């Protein structure tokens, strides 16, 4: 996974329309996480997202959860939560050559994720989040450093992270920052995305201390 510069900004979106808006602005790492939609709609959106991303060199489009559809439609990146990891056919996923990211929330989940030999790990929630009900308390910044020592893979921090908190999260050791509410619920989402991209561009010279 590329993590330098703007690749470190990782918005997670619920509809393909955000790709149409944000890839032209400079986003190059993005996750399509579709929930509560008919499978036909999921397939349509994944297919469209892949067509859009193909126009942007080195775009890291990550498909959430739908591993069979991701493989069938030709996606290069897949993200699985722990429940989906347990039910997914890892042999088929690896045979397809698709790159894999896995969510983690505890040391036990970290061990399970590492056993699957992922290409990156996600840790969350770093801060309290209102996006969805979470059975885990906020991880805090110290846990980021602990994960980096134990995993030696690109580490994505997620959960309650705003632009104002980005510097602390990167300084704690996160390679990539996944952002949901801070952009999707912003008064002007496009403007907020541009602010994030500008921050990552400026942080490139000193990626952990900007």
N, C-alpha and C positions, 0 to 999 in steps of 0.2 A: 504494500500500500504506500502510495506517495503521501508524504505528510508535510513537505516543506511549503512555505508560503501559503498561497490560497488553498492548497490541498488540505491544509489543516482545519479548514472551516467545513463542517459537515452537517448541513441542514437535513432534517428528517421531515418529509412531507407526506401528506395523505392523499394527494391527487396529482396526476400528471401535469395538470395546468401550471403547477409551480415550476416544473422543469422548463416549460415554454417561456416563463417569465425570467427565471434566474440564471439559466445557463448563458444566455446572451449578456448578462451582467458580469459574468466571470466565475460563477460557481463551477467547481470541477470535481467535487466530491459531494454526492447527494444520495439519500436513501428514499426509496419509494415504499412507504409502509401503509398499505391499504387495509382497512378494517371494515367488517360488516357490509361487504358488498358481494353480490352474486359472483360466482366463479367466472362467468363470461365477461363481466365488467373488469374483474381483476386481470384476466388475460388480455383484454383490450388495452387496458392502461399500461401493462408491462410492455406489450408490443409497441405501443406508441412511444413510450419512454425510451425504449432501445433505439428507435428510429431517430428521435430527437438527439439523444446522446451521441449517436454516431457522427453527427455533424461537428462535434467538438473534440479535438484531439486529446487523447489521454483523459477523457472524462471518466471518473470512477462512479458509475451508477450501480448502486447496491439495492438488490431486491430483498425485501423483508419477508421471511417466513415461507413464502410459496416456492419451495425448492424444486418441486417437479415442474411447475410452470417456468421457473427461471431457467432450468436446464433445457426444456423443450424449446423455449423461445430464443435461446442463445445468449442469455445474460452471462456476464463475466464475474459478477460479484453477488454474493448471497449473505444475508445476515439472519442468524437464528437465535431465538431466545432459548432458555433452558428447556422448556417443555417441548418446543419444536425440535430441539436437538435430540431429545430422548426418543422421539418418534421418527425422525428422519433416517433415511438410508444413507449412512456416511460413505459406504463403499461406492454407491452410485454417484453421490456428489463428487467424490474424489476422482472417480473414473471420468466424469464429465470435464474435469479440469477447471471447474469453477472455484474461485477464491472465496474463502469463508471467514466471516466475522461472527463472534459469539458474545452474547451478553453474560455478564457475571455480576453477582451481588454479595458473594460470601466466599471464604476460602474453599469450602467444599465445591462450590460451583466453579471456582477457578481451576481446581484440580480436574473436574470433569471436562471443562473446556480445553485445557491443555492436552488432555488425552485424545481429543479429536483433532489435534494438530492444525489449529486455525491459522489464518494469515494475519488476523488482528483480534484484539480483545476489547470489549467495551465494559466499563465499570460505571455503575450508577446505583441510585441517584447520588450525585455529589452533594447537591443541596436539596432542600425540601422542594417538591414539585407538586403542582396542582393539576397537572395534565391528566393523571390517572391515579387510581388508588394503588399504593405501594405497600407491600408487607415489610419492607426494609426501612430502617431509619436512614437518614442521610449519611453517606459514607464519610464525608469530610475530605479535606485536602490531604491529610496525612496518609490516608488509604491509597491515594494515587501513587505515592512514592513506594509504598509496600508492594503494590502490584507490579510496578516497573522493575523492582529488584527480583521479583519472582517469575516474571513471564518472558522478558527479553523479546517482546513483540511490539509492534505499534499498538499504543494504548489510546483508546477513545474514551474521553470523559463525557458523561451525559447526565442530565437531570438538574433542572433549576439553574442552569448556567446562563447568565446574561453577559452582554458585552462588557459591562462594568466589572464583572468577575473574571474575565478571560485571562488577564495577566497573572492572577494568583493561581489559576488552574494550570496554566502552562508552566509557571515557575515550580509547581508541585511535581511536574514530571509528565503531564499529559502530552502526547504527540499530536492529538487531534481533539477538537471540541465539537461534539454533536449538539445541535441547537434545534429546539422545537418551538416552544411557546414564545421565546424572545423575538422570533421572526414572524411566526404565523399569526400571533396575536398583537403584533405591533400596529400602531395607527397607520403607518405606511410601511408595509412589509418590504417593498423593493428598496426603499431608502435605508431600512435597517440592515438588509443584506449587504448593501454597498458599504455601509459603515463597518460591518464585520470584515468584509474583503479588504478594505483599506487598513484595518487594524492588523490583519495577518500579513499584508504586504510590508507594512512598517516593521513588523515583528521579525521578519525573515533574518535580518542581520544579527538579531539577538533573540532567538526563538524561545528561550526559557525565561527571559527576564524583561520582556517588553511590558 
